[in-house]
Amino acid sequence: MTKIGVIAFQGDVSEHVLAMQRALEGKGSAVAIRQARAVSDCDGLVLPGGESTAICRQLESTGMAQELIDAARRGVPIMATCAGLVLVSREIEGDCKVRPLGLMDTVIGRNAFGPQRESFEMDLEVAGFSRPYRAVFIRAPAIVRAGPEVEVLARLGEIIVAARQKKILALAFHPELTEDLRFHHLFLKMLEA
């Protein structure tokens, strides 16, 4: 049985767990992870949104930062959403106290679309999807530069908002807040490759 771990320091943890449970369709489980050493028991991982500085501190203080890096090196798929996208990057623009994990060859702009009161929903054309995906952006980051191995999945204008590199799926928005499970299914397919 497949086991997906949702890093549970901040963000829509219960929403991520429920969405992943629906996507698994009884073929596995999704669990919240709050302690070190639980990462290695998972077939896939979700790094949700929240405040990237606070999550970074918690990952480092618990030892989970290194566990995530080790899991990615072993080929464990990781879905990173919103602040998670910031954390998996190689670099963050500007003066920032967040030390990214360096799992994806991307440079991130934090709060690229403005403060929380400027949150919005938008239909996105996504590579491989037959119809638009309604994405929920909340104080969202964006990928401002991507390396040659990064596959761009969706843009908002010229700004990259969804991308994949090897087994890292990074989204600037919140797929757990919609009923549309296509990104969850895309992530679960990465477990099979």
Buried (B, 14 or more C-beta within 10 A) or exposed (E): EBBBBBBBBBBBBEBBBBBBBEBBEEEBBBBBBBEBEBBEEBBBBBBBBBBBBEBBBBBEEBEBBBBBBEBBEEEBBBBBBBBBBBBBBBEBBEEBEBBBBBBBBBBBBBBBBEEEEEBEEBEBEBEEBEEEBBBBBBBBBBBBBBEEEBEEBBBBEEBBBBBBBBBBBBBBBBBBBBEBBBBBEBBBEBBEE
